[in-house]
Amino acid sequence: MSDMLERIGEIEARARVLEERLADPQVASVPGEYAKVAKQLGSLRPVLEAGRRYRQVVLEIEGSRDLLSESDPELREMARADVERLTREREALEAEIRALLLPKDPNDDKDVILEIRAGAGGEEAALFAAELFRMYSRYAESQGWKVEPLSLSETGPGGLKEAIASVSGERVFSRLKHERGVHRVQRVPATESAGRIHTSTVTVAVLPEAEEVDVQIDPKDLRVDVFRSSGPGGQSVNTTDSAVRITHLPTGLVVQCQDEKSQHKNKARALKILRARLLEAEQEKKALERASDRRAQVGTGDRSERIRTYNFPQSRVTDHRAGVTLHRLESTLEGGLDELLDAVRAHFDAEAAREETR
């Protein structure tokens, strides 16, 4: 308890320094500095609020304990009940404050590049890829986010071989970053006459969107090819060379966009995707360099792990990391992801807290 009060005191002292800086006219005179300091202070507000509640609960516990020595048995029983209730509240606040004090992911405030690809399962995987793209689009709509498709590769009626989109809004990466991985679907395909359940997979990647200041790309490192775009099955949908393929020569990364009729727009979209992939590659490289054991090394870069199963016969969604199962498959696919996302985030926050105490 004393350690927690000490940490709260340190945060309060840091907040006072930031408040003094905000009141300094010189800070306001430097372009962007006032906003930067205000943002730093704003990030401390949740900890300060939880800290104030924590101090109040500690005082109330001390007051209730003083009543445990009273001669009136009814008063002692009330005090004992208060101590038990307040102790539980104090422990919950301690857990909340520890989570708030965990190191923040610098990408949490970024928009994302969402990439969904059909995996094993042929057309059934492509159909489920389209359903996942719709699910995330519906969830983004419920959050007030904007979804801009950057590249869609359709396969037959209603399927998607690949979907790449930009998702922008408030703290998008923070909310979606744990969705990366292999999503498994179990159901009876419409073409299955014997009623057998098939298993298919779809991979999801969530990349923090990179600005030009985050990733410097030398034009000399790019090979840009233009060609005529085409639809499913090779059907021509454009009579001009508007499709763009960009190859980043140092890494061999290739990005292709052909959805827009304008070559310039396709090139801009391809560069946006390329920057995001280069930023992720650089961050994974740094994470590997910092890692002290294999578990840390595979961390966020491991996309081969099956993270979630969508079972249609049982209307069940199971997240294998958080160990949570919901029997609300239909509402989940309609964008009702909050309960799942909250459970997964709590799981990873708990893991991070355990790592901090080692």
N, C-alpha and C positions, 0 to 999 in steps of 0.2 A: 504493500500500500504506500509506503513512504517513497519507494522507487517511482511509482506512478505519479505521485504528487510532485516529485522532483522533475519528471519529464514534462508534466503539465506546466510547471513553473518556467521551464526553459522555453516552451512554445509561447507562453504569455510574454516573456521578456523579448523574444524575437518579434512578436506582433507589435509591442510598444515601439521598438526601433523603427519598424516599417511605418507605423502611424506618424512618427516624428518626421520621417523622410517625406511622407505625403504632404505634410504641413510646411515643408521647406520650399520657398518660392523658386530656388535654384533647380529643384527637381522638376517642377512644372515647366521650366524654361527649356529643358532638354527634350527634343522630339522623341516621343516613344517611351521616355524614362518613367513618366508618371503612370502610364498604363501598365508598364512592366511591374512597378512596385505595387500598384493596386491589385494586379493579378496575384502577386506573391502573397499579399495580405489576404486576399479572398480565399486562397487555397488553405489558409490556416483557420478560417472561420468555423468549419465543422469540428475541428479539434478543440478550439476555444469554447464552443458551445457545450460539447461533451465534457470538457474539463470543468466548466462551471457547474454542470449537473453533478459531476463526480464529487467536487468539493462539498456541495450541499448535502449529498447523501452521506458522506463521511461524517459531517457535523451532526446529522440526524441520528446516525448510528451511535455516536458518542453520547448524545442526549438520551437515547432510549436505554443504553446500557447503564447510565446513572440511575435509572428508575428500577433496575433489577434488584436493587437492595432495599426498596421500599417495603414497609411492613404490610401494606394492603395487598393481599394475594391476587385480587382481580387486576390491580394496577400492574403487578409484576407480570401476570400472564399477558396483558396487553403489550407491555414493553418487550417481552420475549418474542411475541408474534411480529412486532415491528422490527426487531433486530433481524429476525430471519428473512422478512420480506426485503428490508433494505440491503441486507448482505447479498441477496440474489441480484438486486438491482445494481449494486456496486460491482459485482463480478461481471455482469452483462456490459456495464459501461467500460470496465477495464478491457474486455475483449474488443469492444467497439473502438476504443482509443488506440489499442495496439494495431488494429487493422488500418486505422486512419494514418498511423505513423509509419506504416510500411513504405519502403521506397516506391515512388510513383514511376510508372512506365512513361517515358518521355513522349511516347506515341499516342497516349490515351486521348488527347484532344484532336487528333488528326482525323480527316476523312479517310475512307478506305477504297481500295480497288478490290472488289469481290469477284472471285473466279470460281465458277462451278463447272465441273467436267464429268461426263459420263464415264464410269469405270467398267468393271466386269458386269456382263449381263446384256450386252447388245442393245436392242431397241427398248427393252424394259428399263435399262439404266438411263437411256436418253429421255424416256418419259418421266422418270423420277427426277432427273436433273432439272427438267422444266418445272416440275412441281416444287422443288426446293427453291428455284429462282423466284417463283411466284410467292412462296412462303416468306422469303426474306423481303421481297418487295412489299408485301402486305404489312409485315412488321415495321418496315421503314416508314410506310405511310402512317401507321398508328403513332409513330414517334415524331412525326413532323419532319422527317428527313427527305432528301431528294435523291431519287435513283435515276441515273443516266446510263442507259445501255451503251457500251463502247464497242462490243463485238459479240454477235450472236451467230452461232453455227447450227442451223436447224437440220434435223434428220427426220424426214417423213412427216406424218401428221402429228403435230403436237410435241415432238421430241426435240431435245437440245443436246448436241454433242458437246458444245461448250458455250458458256455465257460469261461475259466479262462486263462488269458495270462499275461505275463510280457511285459511291454512296456518301452523301455529304450532309452534315448536320451537327448537332451538339454531341460531342464525345462518342462518335460512332465507333471508332476503333476500340475504345474502352469497353463498349457493350458487345461487340461482335468478335473480338480477337480470339476467344476460345472456341469459336465455331470451326476453326480450321482442322481438317482431318478427314477421315473416311466415314461417310454416312452410309449405313446399310439399310436396305429395304427388303422386307419379306412379305410377299403377297402372291396371289394367283393371277398371272397375266391374263388379259382378255383372250389371248390366242391359245391358252392352255385348256384343252378339251377334257383332260383327265382330272382337273381340279388340283393339280400338284402345286405346292408352294415353291416359288422360285426366290432365290436370294441374289440381289444385284447391289452394286456399290456406286457411289458418287463421291468424288473428292471436292472438298471446298477449301479454297485458300482465301485468307483475309489479309491483304497487304496494306500497311499504312501508306496513304498517298503522299508522295514526295514532291516538295516544291523544288524549283530550280536551285534555290540556295542549299537544299539538303543534298542534292546530287549534282555534281558538275559533270556534264557530258561534253567531251571534245568532239566537235563535228567530224574531225578526221578519223574518229574511232567508229563512225557509222557508215554502213553501206545501205543505201536507200534504193529499193527496187519498186517500180510501179508496174501495174498490170491491170487487165480488165477484170472487174469483179464478176462473180457468178453466183447463182443461187444453188439450192439443193439439187444434186444430180448433175451439176455442171451447166444448168440452164443459165444462159446469159441474162443478167438483169441490168447491164450497163453497156453502153457502146463506146465509152471513153476509158482511158487508162487511169481510173480514179483510185483503185485499190493500192495500198502501200504496204510494203514489207520492209521492216528495219532490222538490220543485223548489227548487234554491238560486237565489234570484232575482238576486243580484248577478252570478253567472257563467252562469246558464242551465243548469247541470248538472242532469240528471234521473236519479233512481235509483228503481227499482221492485222490490219484493219481494212474493211471494205464496205462497211454498212452505209457510209455517207456517199453522196454523189460527188462531193468535193474532195479532190486529192489533198488539199491543204487541211481540211478537217480530219480526214483519215490519218494524216501524218501527225497532227496534234494529238489525236487520241492514242496513236501508237507510242508516241513519246511519253505520254502520261503513264501508260502501262509500263513502259520500259524503265522509267525513273523509279516507279514503285518496286519493281522486281530487283533493280540494282540496290535500292536502299535496304530491302529485306536481306539480300545476299550479304551486304556489308555488315548489317547488324548481327546476322547469324555467325559471321566470321568472328566478330568481336566477342560474341557470347562463347564461342568455342575456345577462344584464346583465354578467356577469364575462367573457364570451367575447371573445377578441381576433381570432378569425378564424372563417370559416364552418364549418370542420370542428368546432371546439369548440362552436359554436352548435347544430348539429344533434345532436351528442352522443347522450345517452340518450333524447332526445325523439323520435327518428326511428323510427317503427314501420313505415314503408313499405318499408324495405329487406328483401329476402329474405335470411333468415339461415341457413336450413337446408332441405335437400331430402331427402325420404324416398322412395327409389325401390324399389318393390316387385318389379318384374321382376328386378332385379339384387341384391335384398336388401341395398341400400346406403343408408347415411346419410352425407350430406356437410354439414359446417358450412362455409359459405362465408367466414366471417370468419377462423377459425383455419386454414383450408385443410386440414382433416383429414377423411378418409373411412374409415368402418368398414363392413365387410361382415357386419354382425350386426344387421340390421334387427329381427328377431323379438325378440332379447333386449333391444334398446333399447326397444322398445314395451312390454316387460314391466317396465320401470323400471330397466334397466341403463344409467344415464346418467353414471356417474362418469367414465368415460374422456373422454366428450365435454365434460362440464362442466369437467374439469381442463384440457383442451386450450384451451377458450375462455377460461378464467380466465388461463392462462399468456399467451395472446395479448394480452389487455387489460392485464395487468401489464407486459408488455414495452413496450406502447405508452405506458403511463403513465411507465415508467422513461425512455423516450426523451424524452418531454415534459419531464421533470424536468431532464434534462441540457442542454436547449436554452437 
